Amino acid sequence: MVSLHEADVVELLAFIDACPTPFHVVDRAAAMVRSAGFVPMDLGESWPDASGSCFVAHGGSLVAWRHRPEAPSFRIIGAHTDSPNLRITPRPDTGGFGYRQLGVEVYGSPLLNSWLDRDLGVAGRVATRWGTRLFSIDRPVLRVPQLAIHLDREVNQKGLLLNPQHHMAPVWGLGLPTPGEFAAVTAEAAGLDAGEVLAWDAMLHDLTPGTTAGPSGEFIFASRIDNQVSCWAGLQALLNDPIATEASPSAVLCLFDHEEVGSMSARGALSPLLPTVLERIAGGRDALLPMLARSLCVSADGAHATHPNYPERHEPGHHVFMGAGPVIKRNANQRYATDAVGEAAFVVACEQAGLDHQVYVHRGDMPCGSTIGPLTAATTGVTTVDVGVAQLSMHSAREMCATSDALDFARALGAFLRCS
């Protein structure tokens, strides 16, 4: 296996900066695996043989694998490509009081205040009669201005309350709303004529580049750390996976869209995408079922580091620290899929990678978030362990984690793929 070094953080930051949307994540991931010799497969065609290194891309989701017909099982890494943000409505051209604005919907559960007073671009895909095309406007064309303190004197005492319908529409320009303006601008960005664009999946993104920070570069500050760090780490693990031995499981990487809104979509973790692909890889259901019974899956997603300013919000017996290794997440009510068997398997992987690990448990008097882990376990029947990189500012427009944790996570996932 090729070892990962601190210089690889440059590649990670470039990955995040180049991927403002799930569609861009899949486009870049597909380019990475294709350049490594993975063969694209079409879901709409038959697969006489899906052995070797192959992948399928489906909108904002991707499955890539290395499979040998004699492999006894799968080792699966799952992550998600989407992040909470603001998404453009179908009829976005709006405004008033001398401003042109765009209509937006809140996607997932972002920290709304983190989107205020930022230089924002817009990116996504447009649909035409002939297919889709990606676009990204990476210059400051939008801003959601905050109300001045002179007009909200109690904001620092009583807190900022934002109504998604009334307070989050970004300013787009001066003058009266111009119907069709957004479609024309996105068409130009996609290299199309305005009349060719029939619909779009478009979203806002913060334009501040990702960076290392802290006196010794110990932190990463970037957008979409949740969950593009996991996507990147999973790709590194798969691409650096060595030639399999006879007893080695087949390695699978699945990057799902729509985790932040429950995964119930044609390409989310609740969809038939992964079970269908696994069945086709195995060569049929009769061959698949014994393999699933012997398989293991890692659900890779962000983990909450203990916040130094709010330690009372964390379970006191399970504090989690940045720079202290991958985090195994457990929840008795199956908001995380980890059980003792899955935890032990990932502990072994960390040991083989020479890494410490941590265990996260949510406070018992607060509702716990969830991941693709329980959904993947339920749709495949595969023992699944939820793990992640410790971070702060989760679901902010800009998040932070430890530089070493991102690199160590790729090493841990690589070791997980190699464990038989």
TANOR-V820928 format. One record per residue. N is the residue number from 1. RES is the residue in one letter. PSI is psi as a letter, one per 30 degrees, with the letter a starting at -180 (* if undefined). OMEGA is omega as a letter, one per 30 degrees, with the letter a starting at -180 (NA if undefined). D_FIRST is the distance of its C-alpha to the first C-alpha in Angstrom with 2 decimals. Layout:
BEGIN
n: {N/N}
res: {RES/RES}
psi: {PSI/PSI}
omega: {OMEGA/OMEGA}
d_first: {D_FIRST/D_FIRST}
END
This chain:
BEGIN
n: {1/2/3/4/5/6/7/8/9/10/11/12/13/14/15/16/17/18/19/20/21/22/23/24/25/26/27/28/29/30/31/32/33/34/35/36/37/38/39/40/41/42/43/44/45/46/47/48/49/50/51/52/53/54/55/56/57/58/59/60/61/62/63/64/65/66/67/68/69/70/71/72/73/74/75/76/77/78/79/80/81/82/83/84/85/86/87/88/89/90/91/92/93/94/95/96/97/98/99/100/101/102/103/104/105/106/107/108/109/110/111/112/113/114/115/116/117/118/119/120/121/122/123/124/125/126/127/128/129/130/131/132/133/134/135/136/137/138/139/140/141/142/143/144/145/146/147/148/149/150/151/152/153/154/155/156/157/158/159/160/161/162/163/164/165/166/167/168/169/170/171/172/173/174/175/176/177/178/179/180/181/182/183/184/185/186/187/188/189/190/191/192/193/194/195/196/197/198/199/200/201/202/203/204/205/206/207/208/209/210/211/212/213/214/215/216/217/218/219/220/221/222/223/224/225/226/227/228/229/230/231/232/233/234/235/236/237/238/239/240/241/242/243/244/245/246/247/248/249/250/251/252/253/254/255/256/257/258/259/260/261/262/263/264/265/266/267/268/269/270/271/272/273/274/275/276/277/278/279/280/281/282/283/284/285/286/287/288/289/290/291/292/293/294/295/296/297/298/299/300/301/302/303/304/305/306/307/308/309/310/311/312/313/314/315/316/317/318/319/320/321/322/323/324/325/326/327/328/329/330/331/332/333/334/335/336/337/338/339/340/341/342/343/344/345/346/347/348/349/350/351/352/353/354/355/356/357/358/359/360/361/362/363/364/365/366/367/368/369/370/371/372/373/374/375/376/377/378/379/380/381/382/383/384/385/386/387/388/389/390/391/392/393/394/395/396/397/398/399/400/401/402/403/404/405/406/407/408/409/410/411/412/413/414/415/416/417/418/419/420}
res: {M/V/S/L/H/E/A/D/V/V/E/L/L/A/F/I/D/A/C/P/T/P/F/H/V/V/D/R/A/A/A/M/V/R/S/A/G/F/V/P/M/D/L/G/E/S/W/P/D/A/S/G/S/C/F/V/A/H/G/G/S/L/V/A/W/R/H/R/P/E/A/P/S/F/R/I/I/G/A/H/T/D/S/P/N/L/R/I/T/P/R/P/D/T/G/G/F/G/Y/R/Q/L/G/V/E/V/Y/G/S/P/L/L/N/S/W/L/D/R/D/L/G/V/A/G/R/V/A/T/R/W/G/T/R/L/F/S/I/D/R/P/V/L/R/V/P/Q/L/A/I/H/L/D/R/E/V/N/Q/K/G/L/L/L/N/P/Q/H/H/M/A/P/V/W/G/L/G/L/P/T/P/G/E/F/A/A/V/T/A/E/A/A/G/L/D/A/G/E/V/L/A/W/D/A/M/L/H/D/L/T/P/G/T/T/A/G/P/S/G/E/F/I/F/A/S/R/I/D/N/Q/V/S/C/W/A/G/L/Q/A/L/L/N/D/P/I/A/T/E/A/S/P/S/A/V/L/C/L/F/D/H/E/E/V/G/S/M/S/A/R/G/A/L/S/P/L/L/P/T/V/L/E/R/I/A/G/G/R/D/A/L/L/P/M/L/A/R/S/L/C/V/S/A/D/G/A/H/A/T/H/P/N/Y/P/E/R/H/E/P/G/H/H/V/F/M/G/A/G/P/V/I/K/R/N/A/N/Q/R/Y/A/T/D/A/V/G/E/A/A/F/V/V/A/C/E/Q/A/G/L/D/H/Q/V/Y/V/H/R/G/D/M/P/C/G/S/T/I/G/P/L/T/A/A/T/T/G/V/T/T/V/D/V/G/V/A/Q/L/S/M/H/S/A/R/E/M/C/A/T/S/D/A/L/D/F/A/R/A/L/G/A/F/L/R/C/S}
psi: {k/k/k/k/l/f/f/f/f/e/e/e/e/e/e/e/e/f/i/f/l/e/e/e/e/e/e/e/e/e/e/e/e/e/f/g/g/k/k/k/k/k/f/g/l/l/j/e/j/g/l/a/j/l/l/k/k/j/c/g/l/k/k/k/l/j/k/k/f/g/k/f/a/k/j/k/k/k/l/k/f/l/l/k/a/k/k/k/l/e/i/f/j/a/a/l/h/g/k/k/l/k/k/l/k/k/k/b/i/l/j/e/f/f/f/k/h/l/j/k/a/k/l/b/k/k/k/a/f/f/a/l/k/l/l/k/j/h/l/j/f/l/k/j/k/l/k/k/f/f/g/i/f/g/e/f/e/f/l/k/k/k/k/e/e/f/f/g/k/l/k/f/a/l/a/l/k/j/k/f/e/e/e/e/e/e/e/e/e/f/h/l/l/e/f/f/j/f/l/l/j/k/l/l/k/k/f/k/l/l/l/l/l/l/e/g/g/f/l/k/k/l/l/g/e/j/h/f/e/e/e/e/e/e/e/e/e/e/f/g/k/l/k/k/l/e/g/k/l/k/k/k/k/j/j/k/l/g/e/f/g/f/g/i/l/f/g/a/f/f/l/g/e/e/e/e/e/e/e/e/e/f/g/l/e/e/e/e/e/e/e/e/f/g/l/k/k/k/j/j/l/k/l/j/l/k/k/f/f/h/f/f/g/l/j/f/f/h/k/k/k/k/g/g/l/l/k/k/k/k/k/f/g/g/f/k/f/k/a/e/e/e/e/e/e/e/e/e/e/e/e/f/f/h/k/l/l/l/k/k/k/l/k/f/g/k/k/k/l/a/a/f/e/e/e/e/e/e/f/f/g/k/k/k/k/k/l/l/k/k/l/l/h/k/g/l/f/k/l/k/l/k/e/e/e/e/e/e/e/e/e/e/e/e/e/e/e/f/k/*}
omega: {l/a/l/a/a/l/a/l/l/l/l/a/l/l/a/a/a/a/a/a/l/a/l/l/a/l/a/l/l/l/a/a/l/l/l/l/l/a/l/l/a/l/a/l/l/l/l/a/l/l/a/a/a/l/l/l/a/a/l/l/a/l/l/a/l/a/l/a/a/a/a/a/l/l/a/l/l/l/l/a/a/l/l/a/l/a/a/l/l/l/a/a/a/l/a/l/l/a/l/a/l/l/a/l/l/l/l/a/l/l/a/a/a/l/a/l/l/l/a/l/l/a/l/l/l/l/l/l/a/a/a/l/l/l/l/l/a/l/a/l/a/l/l/a/l/l/a/a/l/a/l/a/a/a/a/l/a/l/a/l/a/l/a/a/a/a/a/l/a/l/a/a/l/l/a/l/a/a/l/a/a/l/a/a/l/l/l/l/l/a/a/l/a/a/a/a/l/a/a/l/a/a/a/l/l/a/a/a/l/a/l/a/a/a/a/a/a/a/l/l/a/l/l/l/l/g/a/l/l/l/a/a/l/l/l/a/a/a/l/l/a/l/a/l/a/a/a/l/l/a/a/l/l/l/a/l/l/l/a/l/l/l/a/a/a/a/l/a/l/a/l/a/a/l/l/l/l/l/a/l/a/a/l/a/a/l/a/a/l/l/l/a/a/a/l/a/l/l/a/a/a/l/a/l/l/a/a/l/a/a/a/l/a/l/a/l/a/l/a/a/l/l/a/l/l/a/l/a/a/l/a/a/l/l/l/a/a/l/a/a/l/l/a/l/a/l/l/l/l/l/l/l/a/a/l/l/l/l/l/l/a/l/a/a/l/l/a/l/a/a/l/a/a/a/l/l/a/a/a/a/a/l/a/l/l/a/l/l/l/a/l/l/l/a/l/l/l/a/l/l/l/l/a/a/l/l/l/l/l/l/a/l/l/l/l/l/a/a/l/NA}
d_first: {0.00/3.80/6.17/9.19/12.54/16.09/16.63/14.70/17.83/19.69/17.75/18.39/22.05/22.38/21.11/23.74/26.45/26.04/26.31/29.79/30.08/28.19/28.94/27.22/24.09/23.99/24.89/22.06/19.48/20.90/20.67/16.97/16.13/18.84/17.51/14.21/16.59/17.50/21.18/23.71/25.93/29.45/30.67/34.15/33.52/32.95/29.56/30.27/26.58/23.78/21.06/18.02/16.50/19.44/20.83/24.25/25.67/28.83/30.41/28.54/26.18/23.16/21.39/18.25/16.69/14.84/17.50/18.64/22.37/22.01/19.64/21.64/20.80/19.00/16.65/17.99/17.32/20.58/21.70/24.70/25.40/28.94/30.42/34.06/36.17/39.44/39.88/42.60/45.41/46.71/49.86/48.63/51.31/53.38/54.82/58.06/60.04/59.16/55.40/53.27/50.58/48.00/48.01/44.84/43.69/41.55/38.29/36.90/37.84/37.27/38.88/41.60/42.73/39.36/40.17/43.45/44.15/40.81/40.31/39.17/38.00/37.93/35.37/34.67/35.70/39.11/40.39/42.75/44.51/41.72/38.60/36.73/35.53/33.55/35.23/34.66/37.39/35.63/38.82/41.11/43.40/43.85/44.69/45.86/48.43/49.24/52.88/54.35/55.11/58.77/58.88/56.99/58.18/56.85/53.24/52.00/54.03/53.70/50.33/49.34/50.00/48.70/49.96/47.39/50.24/52.30/50.12/46.78/47.99/46.61/48.98/48.43/51.43/55.17/57.96/58.50/55.85/55.27/54.50/51.74/50.43/46.98/46.59/47.64/45.27/42.23/43.30/43.43/39.97/38.67/40.59/43.19/46.91/48.12/49.75/46.54/44.96/46.00/43.80/40.81/38.15/38.17/37.24/37.54/34.80/34.97/34.59/33.48/30.03/27.25/26.93/25.73/28.75/30.22/31.19/27.66/25.90/24.96/25.80/24.98/28.18/27.82/29.17/27.54/25.00/26.08/24.12/22.19/19.84/18.81/18.66/16.38/14.07/14.09/13.37/10.29/9.09/10.30/9.27/5.50/6.30/5.82/9.37/11.53/13.75/17.43/17.57/14.76/16.18/15.96/14.11/16.70/17.04/20.72/22.14/25.84/28.81/31.86/30.50/32.75/35.83/35.20/32.92/35.98/35.60/34.69/31.07/30.70/29.22/32.66/32.74/32.10/29.10/26.28/28.43/29.64/26.28/24.97/28.20/27.88/24.30/25.53/28.55/31.24/32.32/32.99/29.44/28.04/29.98/28.67/25.06/25.88/27.47/24.25/21.95/20.75/20.52/19.54/22.04/20.54/23.42/24.90/26.44/29.61/29.42/32.75/34.99/36.76/39.92/40.10/38.89/41.60/39.79/37.01/37.08/38.03/36.12/32.74/32.29/28.90/27.81/25.64/22.97/23.02/19.97/19.49/22.81/23.75/26.92/29.76/33.18/35.79/37.16/33.93/33.44/29.89/28.75/27.20/28.80/28.23/26.01/23.67/23.74/22.93/19.88/18.45/19.59/17.58/14.38/15.35/16.12/12.83/11.27/14.23/16.15/19.80/21.12/24.51/26.91/29.13/32.52/35.00/38.54/40.78/43.53/41.49/40.14/36.38/34.27/32.01/28.88/27.71/26.75/30.22/30.80/27.64/28.43/32.01/31.36/28.79/29.74/26.12/25.60/24.29/23.32/23.99/21.75/21.51/21.53/24.84/27.05/30.66/32.93/31.44/33.18/34.53/34.42/32.22/29.98/28.06/25.07/23.27/20.75/18.59/18.80/17.44/14.23/14.05/14.76/11.68/9.69/12.27/12.13/8.48/9.58/12.70/11.38/9.91/13.22/15.82}
END
